[in-house]
Amino acid sequence: MGAAVFLPLILPLTAWPVARLAERHLHPRAATLLLTAAAATLAVCSTLSLALLAIVGTAQLPGNPLPDGWAAPEVRAAVPHDEVVGKAAIAGLAAAVTACAALLRHRHRTTRRAVRALAGLPPHRRVTILPDPTPYALTLPNGRIIVSTGMLKGLQSPERRALFAHERAHRSAHHHRHLLLTGLAARANPFLRPLHTSVTYTVERWADEEAARVVGDRRTTARAVGKAALLGAPTLLGIPFAAPPGPVPRRVAALLAPPPTPRTWPPLFTAIGAAAWAALVGTVMSATASATSTVTLITILRAATPL
Protein backbone atom coordinates (compact mmCIF):
# COMPACT_ATOMS: atom_id res chain seq x y z
CA MET A 1 0.00 0.00 0.00
CA GLY A 2 2.86 2.36 0.69
CA ALA A 3 2.00 5.98 1.40
CA ALA A 4 -1.69 5.25 0.77
CA VAL A 5 -2.02 4.13 4.40
CA PHE A 6 -1.65 7.78 5.45
CA LEU A 7 -4.52 9.02 3.27
CA PRO A 8 -7.25 8.57 5.92
CA LEU A 9 -5.33 10.94 8.18
CA ILE A 10 -5.02 13.81 5.69
CA LEU A 11 -8.04 13.38 3.42
CA PRO A 12 -10.32 15.24 5.87
CA LEU A 13 -8.67 18.37 4.48
CA THR A 14 -10.87 17.98 1.40
CA ALA A 15 -13.95 18.50 3.59
CA TRP A 16 -13.06 22.13 4.24
CA PRO A 17 -14.71 23.41 1.03
CA VAL A 18 -17.86 21.52 1.99
CA ALA A 19 -17.96 23.29 5.36
CA ARG A 20 -17.60 26.73 3.80
CA LEU A 21 -20.09 26.14 1.01
CA ALA A 22 -22.62 24.38 3.21
CA GLU A 23 -22.84 27.10 5.83
CA ARG A 24 -23.19 29.79 3.16
CA HIS A 25 -25.51 28.23 0.61
CA LEU A 26 -27.42 25.33 2.18
CA HIS A 27 -30.43 25.47 4.44
CA PRO A 28 -29.04 25.37 8.02
CA ARG A 29 -30.81 22.07 8.73
CA ALA A 30 -29.30 20.37 5.68
CA ALA A 31 -25.88 21.90 6.36
CA THR A 32 -25.88 20.67 9.96
CA LEU A 33 -26.86 17.13 9.03
CA LEU A 34 -24.38 16.95 6.15
CA LEU A 35 -21.42 18.32 8.09
CA THR A 36 -22.13 16.16 11.15
CA ALA A 37 -22.28 13.02 9.02
CA ALA A 38 -19.10 13.95 7.14
CA ALA A 39 -17.18 14.78 10.33
CA ALA A 40 -18.25 11.58 12.10
CA THR A 41 -17.43 9.38 9.10
CA LEU A 42 -14.02 10.88 8.48
CA ALA A 43 -13.14 10.85 12.18
CA VAL A 44 -14.00 7.16 12.54
CA CYS A 45 -11.96 6.25 9.46
CA SER A 46 -8.92 8.28 10.47
CA THR A 47 -8.98 7.03 14.07
CA LEU A 48 -9.28 3.39 13.01
CA SER A 49 -6.48 3.86 10.50
CA LEU A 50 -4.31 5.45 13.18
CA ALA A 51 -4.95 2.50 15.49
CA LEU A 52 -4.00 0.03 12.75
CA LEU A 53 -0.85 1.96 11.97
CA ALA A 54 0.10 1.79 15.62
CA ILE A 55 -0.48 -1.97 15.67
CA VAL A 56 1.46 -2.68 12.48
CA GLY A 57 4.26 -0.29 13.37
CA THR A 58 4.86 -1.73 16.84
CA ALA A 59 4.21 -5.44 16.24
CA GLN A 60 7.93 -6.10 15.87
CA LEU A 61 8.85 -4.55 19.23
CA PRO A 62 9.98 -7.11 21.82
CA GLY A 63 7.56 -7.96 24.58
CA ASN A 64 4.41 -6.84 22.76
CA PRO A 65 1.31 -9.08 23.15
CA LEU A 66 0.46 -9.07 19.44
CA PRO A 67 0.61 -12.21 17.24
CA ASP A 68 4.07 -12.93 15.85
CA GLY A 69 2.69 -13.01 12.32
CA TRP A 70 1.91 -9.31 12.51
CA ALA A 71 5.64 -8.59 12.59
CA ALA A 72 6.21 -10.46 9.31
CA PRO A 73 8.05 -8.54 6.55
CA GLU A 74 4.93 -8.65 4.36
CA VAL A 75 2.93 -6.81 6.99
CA ARG A 76 5.64 -4.29 7.80
CA ALA A 77 6.07 -3.57 4.09
CA ALA A 78 2.53 -2.13 4.06
CA VAL A 79 3.68 0.76 6.24
CA PRO A 80 6.65 2.90 5.16
CA HIS A 81 9.17 3.44 7.97
CA ASP A 82 7.03 1.20 10.16
CA GLU A 83 8.99 1.64 13.40
CA VAL A 84 8.92 5.45 13.35
CA VAL A 85 5.35 5.57 12.06
CA GLY A 86 4.19 3.09 14.68
CA LYS A 87 5.56 5.10 17.56
CA ALA A 88 4.17 8.34 16.10
CA ALA A 89 0.79 6.66 15.61
CA ILE A 90 0.73 5.58 19.25
CA ALA A 91 1.39 9.16 20.35
CA GLY A 92 -1.26 10.50 17.98
CA LEU A 93 -3.82 7.92 19.07
CA ALA A 94 -3.14 8.63 22.74
CA ALA A 95 -3.54 12.37 22.12
CA ALA A 96 -6.85 11.84 20.29
CA VAL A 97 -8.26 9.57 22.99
CA THR A 98 -7.15 11.99 25.72
CA ALA A 99 -8.71 14.98 23.95
CA CYS A 100 -12.01 13.16 23.36
CA ALA A 101 -12.11 11.97 26.97
CA ALA A 102 -11.45 15.51 28.19
CA LEU A 103 -14.36 16.84 26.11
CA LEU A 104 -16.73 14.16 27.43
CA ARG A 105 -15.57 14.78 30.98
CA HIS A 106 -16.06 18.55 30.63
CA ARG A 107 -19.54 18.06 29.18
CA HIS A 108 -20.51 15.67 31.96
CA ARG A 109 -19.23 17.99 34.69
CA THR A 110 -20.94 21.02 33.18
CA THR A 111 -24.28 19.23 32.94
CA ARG A 112 -23.95 17.81 36.44
CA ARG A 113 -23.16 21.23 37.92
CA ALA A 114 -26.16 22.72 36.14
CA VAL A 115 -28.46 19.94 37.39
CA ARG A 116 -27.20 20.42 40.95
CA ALA A 117 -27.70 24.18 40.72
CA LEU A 118 -31.31 23.65 39.61
CA ALA A 119 -32.04 20.76 41.98
CA GLY A 120 -34.66 22.70 43.94
CA LEU A 121 -36.83 23.41 40.90
CA PRO A 122 -39.72 21.18 39.77
CA PRO A 123 -38.19 18.42 37.59
CA HIS A 124 -41.16 18.29 35.19
CA ARG A 125 -40.81 21.92 34.18
CA ARG A 126 -39.11 22.04 30.76
CA VAL A 127 -38.77 25.85 30.73
CA THR A 128 -37.37 27.52 33.84
CA ILE A 129 -37.19 31.27 34.43
CA LEU A 130 -34.72 32.13 37.16
CA PRO A 131 -34.92 35.38 39.17
CA ASP A 132 -31.40 36.41 38.29
CA PRO A 133 -30.37 39.89 37.08
CA THR A 134 -27.54 38.35 35.04
CA PRO A 135 -28.85 37.94 31.46
CA TYR A 136 -28.53 34.45 29.97
CA ALA A 137 -30.54 31.86 28.06
CA LEU A 138 -29.58 28.36 26.96
CA THR A 139 -30.80 24.80 26.59
CA LEU A 140 -29.15 22.07 28.65
CA PRO A 141 -28.41 18.65 27.12
CA ASN A 142 -31.21 17.16 29.25
CA GLY A 143 -33.71 19.38 27.38
CA ARG A 144 -34.36 21.96 30.09
CA ILE A 145 -34.48 25.56 28.91
CA ILE A 146 -33.02 28.11 31.33
CA VAL A 147 -33.74 31.83 30.96
CA SER A 148 -33.01 34.56 33.49
CA THR A 149 -35.23 37.52 34.31
CA GLY A 150 -32.28 39.72 33.44
CA MET A 151 -32.45 38.47 29.85
CA LEU A 152 -36.22 38.85 29.62
CA LYS A 153 -36.11 42.44 30.90
CA GLY A 154 -33.84 43.39 28.02
CA LEU A 155 -36.26 42.10 25.37
CA GLN A 156 -39.67 43.22 24.21
CA SER A 157 -42.59 40.77 24.16
CA PRO A 158 -42.24 39.62 20.51
CA GLU A 159 -38.48 39.27 21.00
CA ARG A 160 -39.06 37.10 24.06
CA ARG A 161 -41.24 34.84 21.96
CA ALA A 162 -38.44 34.57 19.41
CA LEU A 163 -35.95 33.78 22.18
CA PHE A 164 -38.06 30.92 23.55
CA ALA A 165 -38.74 29.59 20.04
CA HIS A 166 -34.99 29.61 19.37
CA GLU A 167 -34.24 27.61 22.54
CA ARG A 168 -37.11 25.18 21.86
CA ALA A 169 -35.63 24.56 18.40
CA HIS A 170 -32.32 23.63 20.04
CA ARG A 171 -34.17 21.18 22.28
CA SER A 172 -36.43 19.57 19.69
CA ALA A 173 -33.64 19.12 17.11
CA HIS A 174 -31.12 17.84 19.72
CA HIS A 175 -28.47 20.27 18.54
CA HIS A 176 -26.21 19.33 21.45
CA ARG A 177 -25.71 15.94 19.79
CA HIS A 178 -24.43 17.51 16.57
CA LEU A 179 -22.07 19.73 18.57
CA LEU A 180 -20.84 16.76 20.58
CA LEU A 181 -20.24 14.55 17.53
CA THR A 182 -18.38 17.22 15.59
CA GLY A 183 -16.47 18.25 18.72
CA LEU A 184 -15.27 14.68 19.21
CA ALA A 185 -14.39 14.46 15.51
CA ALA A 186 -12.35 17.66 15.72
CA ARG A 187 -10.40 16.26 18.66
CA ALA A 188 -9.88 12.90 16.98
CA ASN A 189 -8.49 14.63 13.87
CA PRO A 190 -7.55 18.34 14.05
CA PHE A 191 -8.15 18.65 10.29
CA LEU A 192 -11.89 18.37 11.08
CA ARG A 193 -12.01 21.47 13.26
CA PRO A 194 -13.44 23.67 10.47
CA LEU A 195 -16.42 21.32 10.27
CA HIS A 196 -17.06 21.69 14.00
CA THR A 197 -16.79 25.46 13.68
CA SER A 198 -19.29 25.44 10.83
CA VAL A 199 -21.74 23.24 12.76
CA THR A 200 -21.48 25.59 15.75
CA TYR A 201 -22.77 28.27 13.38
CA THR A 202 -25.32 26.23 11.44
CA VAL A 203 -27.14 24.93 14.54
CA GLU A 204 -27.65 28.53 15.62
CA ARG A 205 -28.87 29.43 12.15
CA TRP A 206 -31.19 26.42 12.21
CA ALA A 207 -32.69 27.62 15.51
CA ASP A 208 -32.88 31.19 14.17
CA GLU A 209 -34.87 30.08 11.13
CA GLU A 210 -37.22 28.00 13.26
CA ALA A 211 -37.76 30.98 15.57
CA ALA A 212 -38.47 33.24 12.59
CA ARG A 213 -41.02 30.70 11.32
CA VAL A 214 -42.78 30.53 14.68
CA VAL A 215 -42.81 34.28 15.25
CA GLY A 216 -43.63 35.07 11.63
CA ASP A 217 -41.31 38.09 11.55
CA ARG A 218 -37.68 37.80 10.53
CA ARG A 219 -36.80 41.34 11.65
CA THR A 220 -38.14 40.73 15.14
CA THR A 221 -36.11 37.52 15.33
CA ALA A 222 -33.01 39.37 14.11
CA ARG A 223 -33.46 41.99 16.83
CA ALA A 224 -33.90 39.27 19.44
CA VAL A 225 -30.71 37.53 18.30
CA GLY A 226 -28.71 40.77 18.37
CA LYS A 227 -30.02 41.91 21.75
CA ALA A 228 -29.57 38.51 23.36
CA ALA A 229 -25.98 38.39 22.15
CA LEU A 230 -25.25 41.86 23.52
CA LEU A 231 -26.91 41.14 26.83
CA GLY A 232 -25.77 37.53 27.27
CA ALA A 233 -23.30 36.65 30.00
CA PRO A 234 -20.46 34.16 29.29
CA THR A 235 -21.55 31.93 32.17
CA LEU A 236 -24.68 30.44 33.65
CA LEU A 237 -24.54 30.12 37.44
CA GLY A 238 -20.77 30.05 37.13
CA ILE A 239 -20.89 27.36 34.43
CA PRO A 240 -19.25 28.22 31.07
CA PHE A 241 -21.48 27.91 28.05
CA ALA A 242 -20.86 24.72 26.08
CA ALA A 243 -20.51 26.56 22.78
CA PRO A 244 -20.39 30.17 21.58
CA PRO A 245 -23.54 31.59 19.94
CA GLY A 246 -21.89 31.74 16.52
CA PRO A 247 -20.97 34.84 14.50
CA VAL A 248 -23.90 37.06 15.53
CA PRO A 249 -23.53 39.69 12.73
CA ARG A 250 -23.75 36.93 10.11
CA ARG A 251 -26.81 35.46 11.81
CA VAL A 252 -28.54 38.83 11.94
CA ALA A 253 -27.70 39.53 8.29
CA ALA A 254 -29.09 36.13 7.29
CA LEU A 255 -32.34 36.85 9.13
CA LEU A 256 -32.67 40.22 7.40
CA ALA A 257 -32.27 38.47 4.04
CA PRO A 258 -34.96 36.33 2.38
CA PRO A 259 -35.42 32.89 4.00
CA PRO A 260 -33.22 30.09 2.65
CA THR A 261 -34.77 27.71 0.15
CA PRO A 262 -35.81 24.36 1.60
CA ARG A 263 -33.98 22.30 -1.03
CA THR A 264 -31.06 20.39 0.34
CA TRP A 265 -28.45 21.29 -2.30
CA PRO A 266 -28.05 23.95 -5.03
CA PRO A 267 -28.78 22.99 -8.66
CA LEU A 268 -25.83 21.49 -10.49
CA PHE A 269 -25.91 23.87 -13.46
CA THR A 270 -24.96 26.98 -11.49
CA ALA A 271 -21.56 28.22 -10.35
CA ILE A 272 -22.39 27.65 -6.69
CA GLY A 273 -24.01 24.30 -7.42
CA ALA A 274 -21.03 23.05 -9.42
CA ALA A 275 -18.62 24.05 -6.67
CA ALA A 276 -20.82 22.50 -4.00
CA TRP A 277 -21.18 19.22 -5.85
CA ALA A 278 -17.43 19.10 -6.53
CA ALA A 279 -16.75 19.59 -2.82
CA LEU A 280 -19.29 16.93 -1.92
CA VAL A 281 -17.71 14.45 -4.33
CA GLY A 282 -14.33 15.18 -2.75
CA THR A 283 -15.70 14.39 0.69
CA VAL A 284 -17.29 11.14 -0.50
CA MET A 285 -14.02 10.14 -2.14
CA SER A 286 -12.19 10.95 1.09
CA ALA A 287 -14.47 8.71 3.11
CA THR A 288 -14.22 5.95 0.50
CA ALA A 289 -10.43 6.12 0.38
CA SER A 290 -10.28 6.10 4.17
CA ALA A 291 -12.50 3.03 4.36
CA THR A 292 -10.53 1.28 1.60
CA SER A 293 -7.20 1.86 3.35
CA THR A 294 -8.62 0.64 6.64
CA VAL A 295 -10.13 -2.52 5.13
CA THR A 296 -6.87 -3.28 3.31
CA LEU A 297 -4.85 -3.03 6.49
CA ILE A 298 -7.31 -5.28 8.31
CA THR A 299 -7.09 -7.82 5.48
CA ILE A 300 -3.29 -7.84 5.67
CA LEU A 301 -3.39 -8.39 9.43
CA ARG A 302 -5.94 -11.19 9.15
CA ALA A 303 -3.83 -12.94 6.52
CA ALA A 304 -0.78 -12.74 8.79
CA THR A 305 -2.63 -13.94 11.90
CA PRO A 306 -1.85 -17.58 12.70
CA LEU A 307 -4.81 -19.94 13.03
N, C-alpha and C positions, 0 to 999 in steps of 0.2 A: 504493500500500500504506500509506503514511503511517506512523503509529506502530507498526503491526503488525510492521515489520521489527525492532523491538527485543524482541519477545516471546521469541525463542529465548534471549535473554540473561538474562531474569528469570523465565521459566517454571520453571526448576529449583527455585524456591522451593516450588512445589507438591509436590515430592517429599519435603519434610521430614516431613509426617505419615506417609508410607509408611515412612520410616526408623524413626520412633518405634514405630509399630505392629508393624512386621516384627520388630524385635529383641525385642519384648515377647511377641508372641503367635504367631509362626510358629516352626516347627522351625528350628534354626540353619542347617541345610543350605539349606532353601528361602529363608530370609531372605538368606543370603549370595549365592545365585545371583540372586535378584530384585534386590537392591540393586546388585550389580555390573553387571547388565545395564542397569538404569535409569541409573546414573551414567555408564556408557560411552556410552549412546545420547544422553543429554542433553548430555554434554560434546562429543561430535562435532558435534551440531547447533549448539550455541552457538559453537563455535570456527569452524566453516565460515561461519556467519552473520556473525561478527565479521570474518572475512577478506573476505567479500563487501562488507560495509559499508566496510571500508578501501579496497577497490578502487573502489567507486562514489563514495565521498566524496573521493577524491584524483585521480580521472581527469581533472579539469579543471585540475589544477596544471600549470604549464609545465615542459617537460622530462621528463615522465613517459613511460615506454615503452609505455603502454597504448594500445589503438586509439582513434582520435579519436571514434568513434561512442559510446564509453562516457561521454563528457562531454556528450552531447546533453541538452537540457532534459528530454526524456521520461525518461531514465534518472535524472537528478538529482532529478526530482520524486518518485521512489520513496523517497527518503531525506530526511526533514525536516532542515533545517539541514545540508546535506550536507558543507560544508567543515569545520565544527566537528566533526561526527560522524565524518568520515573521519579527521581527525587524532587524535581520541580513540580511534577503533578501532585505528589503527596502534599507539598506545601500549599499549592493552589487549592486542592480539595479541602485541606484543613481550614484554610482561610474562608472558603465559601461556606462550609458547614458552621464555622464559628459566627460568621456574619448573619447567616439565616437564623441561627439559634438566638443571637442577640436581639434580632428584630422580633421574633416570637416572644421572647422573654419581656421585652419592653412593652409589647402590645398587651400581654397578659397582666403585667403589673399596672399599666395605665387603666385598663378596664376594671381590675380589682379595686384600685384606689377609688375610682369613680363610684363603683357599686357600694363600697364602704361609706363614702361620703353621703350617699343618698339612701342609706339603709333605713332611715326613719320615715321615708315617704311610702305611700301605698304602692305595693309592687305591681298592681294591675293597671296603674295609670301610665299610659304610653307617652303622654306629653306632660312634662313637669315644668312649671314656672316657679323659679326660685326668687325669693325676695332679696335680691342682691344688686347693689348699685353698679357693680362691675358688669359692663355689657358683654355678653357672649351668647352663642347659640350653636349647638352641634347635636349630632345623632351618635349615640354610643353603639358599639357593635352588637349589644343585646337588643337594639331596636328602640331604646328609650330616647326621646327627644328632650333636651334640656335647653331652656331659654330663661334668661334672667330678666328681671323687671327693668334693669338698667338698659338692656337692649330694646325692650318694648317701648320705653319712654322716648327713645330716640327716633322711633318710626311712627308714621301716621297709620291709620287703620287699614287702608288698602295695602300698604307696604308690610304690615304685620301679617296679613293674609298671605302675601307672597313669600315672606320668610318661613312661615309654617309649611306652606306647600313645598318649598325648596327642601326643607328638612324631611318632610314625609316622603319625598321622591328618593332621597338618600336611603331611607329605611326600606321602602317597598322594593327598590331595585338592588338592595344589598351591595351598595357601592363599596363598603368596607372590604368585601371579598375581592373585588377587582384590585383595590389598592394593596391588599395583602399579597395577592398572587404576583402582581408586577413588582412589588417591593422585594419579595423573596427572589424573583428572577433577576432583579438588578444586583442583588447581593451574591447570587450564584455566579453571575457573569457580568462584570462591570460594563461590558459593551451594550447591555440591555437597559442601562439607566435612562437613556432618552425615551424609551417606551414607557417607563414608569412615570417620568416627568409629564409625558403627554397624557397618560391616563389620569394623573392627578388633576389635570386641566379638564379633560373631557367628562369626567364624572360630575364636576361642578357645572359644566355647560349642560349636561344632561338634566341635572336638577333645575337649572335655570329655565330651560325650555319647558319642563313640566310645570314649573311654577307659573310661567307666562301663560301656559294653556289653561291652568286652573283659574287664574285671576282674570284672564281675558284682556290683559293690557300689558304689552311689552315694555312700555315706558315706565309704568309703575314698578314692574319687576326690576328694571334696570336701576331705578332709584333705590329700591330696597337693597339690591346687591351692593351698590356703591356706599350707601349709608352704613350697612352692616359691616362692611370691610373697614370703614373709617372708625366706627365705634368699637369694633371687636377687640377684645383683650387676647393676648397670646396664650393665656392659660385659663383653665376652668377649675376652680377650687384648688389652685396650685398644681393642676395636672396639665402638662403641655398638650396642645392639640396634636392629633395623630398625623395630620397632613395640612399643609398650607391651603388657603382657599383658592389657589390658582391665580394667574395674572388677572387682577380685577379689571383694569382698563380694557383688556381684550374681551372679557365677559360682558362688560357694559356695552361696548361697541357692537358686539354680536347681537345683543338684545335690542339695540336701537336699529339694527338692520332687519330686513325681511326674514321670516322664520326659515330655517333650513328645510330643504326638500326631504320628504320621507324616504326617498330611494336610498338604497344601501351603498351605491357606488356610482360615480359619474359615468356618463356614456363614453364608450370607447373612442368615438370619432370626434373628440375634442382634445385640445392641448392638455387640459388638466386630466381628462379621462385617460389619455394615452400614458401620461406620466404615472398616474395612480396605478393603472394596470401593470405597467412595467415594474413598479416597485413591489406590487403584490406578487408578481411572478418571481421576482428575486427572493422574496421571503419564503415562498413555497419551495423554491429550489434550495434555499439554505436549510430548511427543515428536512427536505428529502436527502440532501447530501449528509447532513448530520446523522440521520437515521441509518443511511447506508454504511457510513463509516463505523458506526456503533455495531451494527449487525455483523459486519465483516470481522471486526475484532473479536466479537463473541464466537463467531464460527471458527476462527483460528484457535482460540483458547479451548473450545470444545474438542477440536480435532487433536489437540496436543494433550488432552486430559486422559490419563490412563484409565482403563475400565476397572 
